[in-house]
Amino acid sequence: MRNRLALYLDYAITFLLFLVAGLTPLIFIDQMTEFYEMPKLVFLVVATTILIGLWIFSWIVKGKIVLTRTPLDMPLLVLLVVILISTFFSTSRYEAIYGNFPRVHGSAVSWVVYILLYFVTVSHLRELVKIKMFLNVLYGSAVIVAALTLLAFFHIFLPFDFAKAVNFTPTGSTFSTIAFLLLLLPLPILSVITPNKFMPLPLAMVLTILFGVTVALISSVPSLVVLLIAFALCFFLSKPHQVRKTFPMFITTFAVVGLVLVLAYLPFSGNALQSLESNFPKEIQLPFVDSWKVSVSAFRDAPFFGTGPSTYLFNFTTYKPAEFNSLSFWNFSFDTAYNEYLQILGTMGIFGFLALIYFVIIILVNSWRNLAIDTEDARLDNTHVLLPAMAMSGLLAIVLLAVHVTTLVSVVATLFILAVLMMAQKSMREKVTELSLGIKASTAGNKQFDLFPVILFVIYFIAAIAVLYNTVVMTTADYFHRQALVTASSNGAQTYSDLQKAEQFNPYVDLYRVDMAQTNFALANAIAARAKPGKNGTLNLSTQDKQTIQTLLSQAINEAKASVLLSPNNARNWEVLASIYQNIDGVAQNSLAFALSAYGQAIQLDPMNPSLRLDVGGIYYLTKNYSTSIRFFTDAANLKPDYANAYYNLSIAYLDNNDIPDALTVANQTVVLLQSNPNSPDYKTAVKLQSALKTAFANAQKTAATGAKATAGQSNSALQNSNLPKVANFNNPPSVSPVPSVKPNPKAAVPQVTKAPAKK
């Protein structure tokens, strides 16, 4: 009876493992804030929790703890310990534990799930039949991923609004799909060269072409290099006589992939494939040099255990170099490094980096040992192609860590491939360890059994309840947050209600607080926009409207304050708080002083952001403190020498400060920056200002009647209208912390702010 129950439990665990392997790359739903990564992690948390429970229960049935040992056990455990220590010492602990919502991959929770899943997998793939079935599931999932990705590439979409994009893929990102397919590619290629029982030749050729073509069409240059490495490894490590025997099949598959690659990148008249490829949106990575500077700077300040998992966004804003502002995506914020090595170095310090290197070395050693094809032991075990193929996949996994930061799908796929690599070796399948504390108990029939598995199951049961409860609560909160986003543009009251529910279920996510703050502000602004004209140009609000606006603004500020308390290292949260204060100065006394204080905190966390300096300059301009606004507009221009908006506002500030020569000099620079698009409204506005200043300068006037005003600090907010009655008074305005000025960069490609020569 016990043996039969143990067998059923083993079947259940194996079946659930197959489900995880097959469904993880495919799961996506539009009922969460993020459609791909978050649903996948929720699925993995629930599935892994159930797997662990079934595994421990099987120990009770068997009367002993049975573990399969592999060379990767110790590196993974070391990495897990470092992650937990780094999380404990992190100054952004909630983000380190759960992720920086909506990104959850890379959090401590995600890594714990990945590593536990690996241990369950290697302990239940101890038969070649199971390994083959497991691989069939993985390849079946990969075929669906590749097919859906190609259909989207050719503008054949699934019937979902969010799936109607040419870069749609079920894995959630282009790199996830590329990594998944590349990791599975060596076995089909080797099966083309060396026929085997694991994969028939026709299937191997189809999979090689399907995976190769998909990667060729959607990849960037580094991923294409990895694709070439995969083909080269398989070709040069195969037996020469075997290559000669099957060379026509191999060259056929390689030629098809190569032809597609050439057509995708070779422009000529009528080449529709090249047109599709050129219009395919590629992922934007943080450049290696900038990523290196950010990670090394973070390592310098937190050398041992880093800033914590999932905290790279805060490292980026704090340490990004000034030259980042010269890039076309200068206003983007990156929460991942260029690759996983820099990601770990910046967020988990030297111990995390060494743990990763330890893990990589063990993969390298084991892969190298199993690269030989047609060894006698492998042929007797029918793994003469499987083992070298998985070994090559292990080597590709190491290379992929260097070309891109990991994703949820890439990590899970890597660990599954490594589990197959370990368990395809006969010596590993036989390496079983039994654990016991020597604590025995007796049944009613005086039969003794080991009490240790029972103790573990009790501990597991308590932990599982907590894990599953938190998972349900956090998923429910995120569901309501998603509903709020859906109704945000059409039903403000429903958005407000859904955000309230999201906060009730999970009050610790700063993203929910930010959205609630902005919703309250939007509702108050909508009421202010309905104000009726009164006497002397004033605008009148009813007593009820005043009270409602006051309540909504109070809630907006409180929610924004809550966001900075929950995540004080997030510059975005401080910026949102500052912008709310800034945009209500028409109805709130002293709000601009609070805005300057919040902007000061944001600048401390994001010192190289020219937009923040521009906003601060705009506030000083509104208060007619022109000299200080000039200083901040100059800072913005120095941080980003091609920032036309900064130059334009600086010119206006000089003009209102009665400095025509400098106003004209900066206006000239503004026109130069905008002249690439002479038909744009911005260019025409700049030329108009330049013309008026030239006239004033030629006539030695102290001012110019341009009618132009600085755009910084201005918005479409009705609550900025000074004709509205005051509904709030912020007493005791904070002192504004001094912000260091920015020196001009002598290496800048665009001339920066310089003083005009004195007029003779």
N, C-alpha and C positions, 0 to 999 in steps of 0.2 A: 504493500500500500504506500509506504513512504517513498519507495523507489519510483512508483508510478506518478505520485504527486510531484516529486522532484523533476521527473521527465516533463510533465505538463508545464511546470514553472519554467523550465529551460526553453520549451517551445514558445511560451508566452513572451519571454524576454527576447528571444531571437526574432519573433514576429514584430515586436515593438521596435527593435533595433532597425529592422528593414523599413518600417514605416518612417522612422526618423531619417534614415539615409535617403529615402525616396522623396519625402515631402519637404524637408528643410529647404532645399533650393527652390521649391515651387510655391511655397506658401506666400500669399500676399492678400491683404484685404484693405478696403478703403474706409474701415470703421475705426481706425486709430490715427493719431496725429501723423505718424510715419507709416507708410503702407507696407513696407517690406521688412526692415530690420526688427522692428518692435514685435510684429506678429510672429516672426520666426523665433525670436528669443523667448517669448511667452510659451510657444509650443515646446521649445527645447527644455525650458524650466519644468514644465508639467511632465513631459515625457521622461526626462532624466530623473525626476523625483520618483515617479512610478517605477522606473527601471531599478533604481537603488533599492526601493522597498521590496520588489520582487526578488532581487538578488539576495538581500539579507534574509528574507523569509526562506529562500531556498537553502541557506546555510542551516537554518533551524531544522528544516526537514531532513537534510543530509546529516545533521548532527555535528557539523564541522564547518569552519571557515576555509573556503578554497579560493585562492588567488592565483592568477597567472602572472608570472614575473617577466618583464621585458627590459631591455637596456634603457628605454625611455622613461621608466618609472621615476628614477631619481631626478633626472633633469626637470620633469614636469612637477614633481613635488617641491623641488627647490624654487622653481618659478612661482608656484602657488604660494609658498611661504613669503617670498619677497613681495608679491602682489598684496598679500594681506597686511604685511608690515607697512608697506608704502601707503596703503589705504588708511591705516591707523594713524599715521603721522601726517596725513594730508591736511592742509588748511581748507580744502574744499571736500570735506568728507562725504557729503551726500552724493555729489557728482562722482567721487571716486568709487563709491559703493554701487550706485545704480546707473551711472552714466549722466552725461550732460544732455538732458532731454531736448529733442527726441532721439538723439544718438545714444544707443545703449551698448553697442559693441565696444569692447575695450574696457568696460567697467569691471570691478572686482567680481560682481555677480556673474557676468558673462564668462569670465575666465574660469571660475569655479565650476560652472556648468560644463564648459568644454573639456576640462581635465577629468572630471568625474565620468563624463560620457566616454572618454577614451578608455578609462579603466574598465568600465562595463563592457565595452566593445571587445577588448583583447581577451577578456575572461570568457566570452561566449562565441568566439570565432575559432574554436579549437579543432574544427574538422574542415577538410578541404571542400566538402559539399556545401557547407555553410558559407565558406569564403566565396565560392563561385556564385551562390545565390545572392550574397551580399553585393558582389560586384555587378551582377546583372541588374539589381535594383538601382545601384549608382549610375550605371550606364543608361538605363531606361530613363532615369530622371534627367541625365545630361542631354539625351536626345530631345526630350521635350523642351528643355531650356534652349538648346541650339535652334530647334525648329521655330519656336515662338520669337526668338531674337531675330532670326533671318526674316520671318514674316513681317515683323515690325520694320526692319531695315528696308524692305521692299514695299512699305506702306500698306501692308495687309494687317489690319489691327483687330484685336479682340473687342467684343462689344461692351467695353467699359470706357468711360470718359478718360480716366487716368491712364489707361493703356494705349490711348491713341497718340502715341509719340514714337518717332522713328528709333529712339534709343530705349524703348521699353524692353525690359527683360525681367523674367520672374525672380531672378536672384536679387534684384534691387539696384544693381549698379553694373556698369559695363565691365569694370575690373573683376567683380565677383564672377561674372559669366566667363570671362577670359581665364581667370585662375582655375575655375572648376573644370573647364574643358582641357586646359593645358595639363593639369594634373592627371587627367584620365587618358591623355593622348598616347603615351608611350606603349601601353598594352596593345591597342589596335595597330600601331605602326610595326611593332615587333611581331605581331601575329600575321601581318602581311609578309614579312621577311621569313619568319619561322612558323609554319603552320603548327597548331597545337590544339589540345582538347578544350582549352578555356574559351577560345573565340574562333569560330569558323572563318575561313579566308574571305568569303563574300561580305560577311558582317564586318570584318576588320577593315576592309577597303571602304565600305560605306561610312563607317564611323570616322575613319581617318579623314576622308574628304569632308564630311559634315562638320566635324570639329575644326579642322584646319581652315576651311573656307569661312566659317563663322568668326574665328579669331582673326583671320586676315582682313576681314571687312570692317571690324569694329575696333581694332587695336590701335594703340599709339606705337611709336617706334620701339620703346623698350620691350613691350610685349611681343612685337614682331621678332625681335632678337631672340626672345625666349622660345618662340615657335620654331625658329631656325635651329636653335640649340637642341630642341626635342628631336627634330628629324635627324640632325647630325649625330647625336648620341646613339640613337637607334641604328643608324646606318653603319657607323664606324666600330661599334662594339659588337656587331653581329659577326658570326663566322663567315669568312670570305666565300667558302664554297656554298653556303646557304644563301648569301647575297646574290651570287651568280645564278643560282637556281631560280630564285623568285624575283630577280631584278626587274623584269617587265611589269609585274604587279606593283612593285614599290615605286618605280619611276612614273607609273601612270598616276598613282595617288599624289605623288609629289608634284607632278606636272600640272594636275588640275588645280591644286592649291596655289602653285606658283603662278599659273595663268590668271587666276582670279585676282591674285595680289597685284600682278602687273597691270591688269585692266583697271583695277580700283584706283591706282595711283598714276597711270599714264594718261595725261590729257590729250585727246584728239577729237576731232569733230565727230559727233554722233555717239560718243562713248557715254551711254546712260549710266553705266556702273560707276564710272569716275564721278559723274555728277551726284549720284546718290551718296558716294563716300565722302565727297567734299562737303556735302550738306549735313552729314551725320555729326551731331553734337558730341564732341569728345570731352571726357572728364578733365577738369582743371585741377592739376596738382600744384601744391606749393613747390616752387623751384628748389632744387637740391641745395644751392648755395644759401638761399634764405632760410631753408629748413635747418641746415647745418648751424647757422648762426643762432637761430632760436634755441635749438636743442642744446648747443654747447653753453649758451648763456644760462639756460635753466639749470643745466648740470653744474655750472659754476656756483650758483646760489643754493642749490639743493643737491649736493654731490652724492650722498649715500643712497637714499631711497626716493629721491625725486619729489615732485609735487603731487604725485598720486595718479592712479589710473584715470583716464578720461578728463584730464586737466590740460591737454595740449592747447586748447583754445585760449586759456588764460596765459599760458607761456607765449603764445603767438602774439597776443595784443601787447604784452609787456616788453617782449624782446625783439619784435620784428625790426629789421634794419630800415633806415630811411630810404634806401634804394628800392625797396619794395613798392614805394609810391610811384615809381616810374613805370610800373607794369599796367597793362590794360585792365586788370582786375584788382586794382589797388584798393578798392572799397570793399573787397571780400574779406571775410574772416575765416580762417582755416582752423578746424579742430583736429586735424591730423597732420603728421609730418610727411615728408616726401616718401619715406619708406619705414618699415617696421623697426629697423635698427635705430634710426634717429628718434622714432616715436618712443621707444622704450628708454633710450638714454635720457630724453627730456622729461619723461613723466615718472620713471622709476629709478633713475640714478644709476650709479655704477654697479650696484648689486643686481638690479634688474637687467642691465646690459650684459653682465657676466653670466647671469642665469640663462639669458637667451643664447649667448655664445656657446655655453655648455650644451644646451639643447641642440643647437645647430651642429656642433662637433659630433655628438652621438649619432645624429641622423647621417652625417657625412661618412663616418666610419662604417656604420651598418650598411649604408647604400653601396659604398665602395666594395665591401666584401661580397655583395650579392650581384655585382654587375656582370659576372661571367655567365655566359649562356651555354647550355648543353653540358653542364657539369654532371658527373655520374649520379651523385646523390639527388640532384634536382630532377634528372630525367626519371629516376626510379620513383620519385615522389610526384611526378607529373607537374612539377613547378618550374621546369627549365626555361619557360618563357615568362611565367607570372612573376617569379622572384626578380629577375633583372628589370622587368618592366616597372615593378613597384619601386625598385631601387632608383631607377631613372626618375620616376615621379618624385621620390624623396629629394633628389638633387635639384629638380626643377622647383620644388617647394622652397629650397634655400635661396635659389636665384630670385624667385618671386618676392621673397622678403626684402630683397635689395632694390626692386624696381617700383614697389608700391606698398603702402601701408596695408595691413590685413583688413579683411572684412569678415563678417560673421560666416558667410558661406565659404570663404577661402580657408578660414581656420578649421571649420568642421570638416571640410573636404580633405584638408591636409592631414588631420588627425585620423580620419577614416583610412586614408591611403597608408599612413604609417602603421596603423593597426593591422592592416592586411599584410604589409611588408614584414612585420614582426611575426604574425601567426602563420604566414606561408612557409616559414622556416620550421622544419620538423623539430629541431632542438628547442625552439620556443614553445611549441605546442605541448611539449612534454615537461616544461619547466613550471611545475605547480607547487605552490607553497600552502601549507595548512597552518593556521594560527589557532592558538588556544591559550587561555590564562590558567588552565588547570582547575577552573571552578566547575564542579560537577553538581548535578541535582538528580534526584531519583523520582521515577514515576510511581504510580500506585502498584505496578507490578515489579517494583524494585529494580527497574532498568535505569541505568545511569545515562545521562546525556550532558553534553557541554552547555553550560549556562551562558557562555560568552556571546554566542549569536543572539540569544534572547535579550541580553542587556543592550546589545547594539540595536536591536529592533525597537526596543522601548525608546532609546535615545532618538533613533530615526523617526519614530512615529510622532514624537513631540516636535522635532524640528520640521518634519514634513507638514504638519498642521500649520505651523507659523509661515512656512514658505508658500504654501498654496493659498493661505488666507491673504498674505501680502500681495501675491500675484493677482488674485481676483480683485482685490481692492484697487491696486494700481492700474490694472487693465480697465476696470469700470471707470475710474477717473479719467483715463486717457480717452475712453470712448466718448464721454461727455465733452471733453475738450475738443475732440474732432467734430462733434455735432455743433459746437459753438462756432467753429471755423466755417462750417457749411452755411450757417444762417447769418454770418456776420454782415454780409452786404445787403441782406433783405429784411431781417427781423432783429432789431437791436434788443428788444425785450427778451426774446427767446435765447439769444446769445448770452445775455446777462444771466438768465436762469441756468443755462447749461454750464457756464463757467462757475457759478456758485456750487453746483453739484460736483464739478471736477475738484474744486478746492475742498469741499467737505470730505470727499473720499481720500484725497491726497493733498494735504496742505503744504507739502514740503517742496513742491516743484516750482521753481522761480518763473518758468515759462508761463504757467497758468496765472501767476500773479501779474506778470507783465501784461498779458492779454486782458485780464480783468481791469487793470488800471486804464488801459487804452480804451476799453469798452465804456467804462464810466465817463471818461473824458469825452468820448464821441457822443454819448447821450446828452451830456451837459452842453456840449457845443451845438448840438441840434436844437436844443431849447433856446439857447442864446441867439441863434440865427433867426428865430421867429420874433425877436424883439421889435416892437412897433416904434416908429419915430415919434418923438415928443417935441417939446419946446426947446429952442436954442440948439437944435441939432442933436440933442440927447436921444437915447433909446430907452424905452420904458419896458420894464418887466413886471408881471403881476407878482403879488406877494407869494403865491404858490410856486411860480416859476423860480423866484429867487431862492426859496427854501429848497426846491428840488435841485437846482444848480449847486447850491451850497453843499447839500448832502452828497451829490454825485462827485463833486470835486474833492470833498473830504475822503470819500471812498477811493477815488483814483489815486490820491497822494498816499493814503495808507497802504494800498495794494503795491504801489511802486516802492514805498519804503520797505514793505515786507519782502519784496524781491531782492533788494540789496542786502537785507539781513540774512536771507536764505543763501544767497550767493554773492558775498561782498567782493569777490575777485572778478566778477563779470562786469566789464566796462559797459556792456550794452544796458544792463539794468540801471546803472547810474545815469546813462544818457537818456533813458526813457523818463526817469524821475526828473531830470533837468528840463527835458522838453515839455513836460506837463507844467512845471512851474513857469517856464518861459511863455507858454501859449495861453496862460490865464491872467496875464498881467493887466488885462482890461477890467477884470472883475475882482482881482485880489491884490491887496496892498502888500508891498515888499516881496512879491513873488519872484522878481528878477534877482534879488539878492540870494534867495534860496536856489534859484537856477544856477547862478554862478558858482555857488558852493558845490552843488552836485556835479556840474561840469568839471570843476577842479578835481574831484575824485575820479571822474572818468578819464581825465587827461593823465593822472598819475598811473592808471592801469593801462592806458593806451596812448603813450606819449608821442608816438609817431603818426597819429591820426590827424590829418589836416582838417577834416570836417569838424572835429571838435573845436579846434582853434577858430575856425570860421564862425561857428555858432557863438562862441564866447565873444568874438569881435562884433558880431551882430547885436548882442545884448548891450555891449558898451556903446555901440553906435545909436541904438534906440534911446539910451539915456543921455545922448549928446556928449559922451566922454570920448571925443574924437581921437585924442592922442593915444589913449589905451586901445581903442578899436584898431587904430593904425598898427600898433604893435602886434596884435593878435592876427590881423589880416596878413601882416608881413610874415609872421610865423607860419601861417598856412601856406603861403607862397614859397617860403624857404623849404618847407617839408616836401612840397610837391611843386617843383619849378614849372610844370606845365599845367597848373591848376588855374584855368582862365577865370573861374568864378572868384577865386581869391584875389586875383589881380583887379578884376572889375570892382569888387567891393572896396579894395584898397584905394583905387583911384577916386571913388566917390568919397571915401573918408578923408583923403587929402584935400579934395575939393571943398568939402564942408568945413575943413580946418583952415580954409583960405590959403592953401599951398598949391597954387596953380602949376608951377613947374613940375613938382613931383607927381601931381595928379596926371599931367600930360605924359610924363615919362612912363608911368605905369599903364595908362590907357593905350599908349603905343604898343607896349608889350602884350596887352590883352588882345589887340587887333592881330598881332603877329601869331598868337596862339590859336586864334579862331579862323585865320584866313584860309585854312584848308577846306572850309565849308562856307563859301561866301554867300550862299543862299539861306543860311540858317538865321532865325530871328536873333540869336545871341550875337552873331557877327554884325548884323545891322544895328543892333543896340550899341555895341561897342564902337562902331564907326561913327555913329551919331554923337556919342560922348566925346570921342577923339576930336571930331570936327569942332564942337563947341569949345573944347579946351584949347585947341589951336588958335581959334579966334580970340579967346580971352588972353592967351599968352602973348599973341602978336600985338594986342592993344594994351598990354601991361595992366590988365584988370586984375583985381584982387579976388574976384569970384566970377563964376560963369553961370548963366541962367539956363542950365540944362534940364532942369526939372527931374533929374535922375536921383534916385535914392538907393541906398545899399539894399540888396536883396537878402543878405544874411540876417537872420533873426526874425525875418518876416515869414508868415505862413497864411494859410487860408482860414485860420481859426477865428471864429466869430468872437471867441472869448478874449481875443487880443484887442478888440475895439475899445478904445479909451472912452467912448461915449456911453458905454454901458454902466449901470450903477454898480458900485462895489458890493459884493456879497460875502467877501472874506477879507480878513486882515491878519497877516502872518506877523505876529509880534516877535521881537528879539531876533532880527535877522542875523544869520551866522556871519562870522568874519570869513572873508574869502582868502583861502590859502594862496600864497604866491606861486605862480607857474613860471618855471624858467623859460627864458626866450630861446628861440631856435636860431643857431648861427647859419649863415648861407653855406651851402655845400659847393666848394670850389670845383668839384668834378661834375657838377650838374650839366646836362646837355643843353638845357634852356637857360638863357640869361636870367638871373634872379633879380630881386628888387635892388635897384641902385638909385642913389640920389641924382637928381637932374643937375646939370651945371647951372651956375648962377647966370641969370640973364644980364648981358652987358647993356 
